[in-house]
Amino acid sequence: MGFGSPLHWLILIAVIVLLFGSGRVSTMMGDVAKGIKSFKKGLAEEDEPTPPRRLTDERTIDSAPRATEAPAERGAAPETDRH
């Protein structure tokens, strides 16, 4: 009695039906079938190229320093942890 024997599969299916009930098993199998159909449909559809997206709001760059920065901090390099 190996893993592929028909008697093994019959016992396994009987245990699953007893644990979950026939209604729940049939619902799960229907959901699996819907998922497979949806997957195949997604593979069959051709991907149409999408146009490049553009920003809708225009942003301006302010060249003046912010008031919270001190003049010495602007030119200093950021400190990094050196381990």
N, C-alpha and C positions, 0 to 999 in steps of 0.2 A: 504494500500500500504506500505508494509514493505520493508526492504532493500533487501530481497530475491525474490521480485516479478518479474515476467518476463517482465512486462511493464517497470519497473525501469531499468532493464538491457538493454532493447532495446533503451530507451532514452539515457542512458549513452554511449552506443556504437555509436549511431548516433552523439552525441556531439563530441566524440573523433575522429571519422572519419571526421567530418566537420572541426575540429581544425587542425588536422595533415595531412589530406589527406589520401586516401586509399593506395597510393604507399609507404608512409613512415610507415604506420601501418604494412603493409605486410613485409617490410624490417625489422622492429623491431621484428616482430614475428619470422621471419627466423633466425635472430641473436640469439634470445632466444632459439630456437630449436637447433641451432648449439652448444650453450653453454651447454645445457642439455646433448646433445650427448657426448660432450667432457668430461663433468663431469662424466657421467656413464662409459665412456671408461677408465678414470683415476682410477675410483674405481675398475673396473674389472681387470686392470693390476696388476700383482703381483709385489710387490716391491722386487727387487733383492738386496741382501746385498752388500753394497759398501765396498771395501777394505779400511783399515785405510790409511789416507793420511800421507805422510812423507815429511819432509822439504827437499828441494833440495839443498839449500846452507848450508854449515857447518859454524857454528858460534863459535868463540872462546871467552873465557872469559878472559879479561885482568885484572890481579891482581894488576897492578900498579895503583895508584891514578891518576886521571886526573889533569892536570896542573892548571885548573881553581879553584880547591878546595883548601881551606886553611886547614892546618892540624887540627885546632880546630873544623872546621865544620864537619869533617868526623865522629868524635866520639859523637858529640852533637845530642841529640834527636830532632826531628822536633817539632816546636812549633805548637800547635793547638789552635783554638778558643775555649774557655770554657765559655759557656753562661749558 
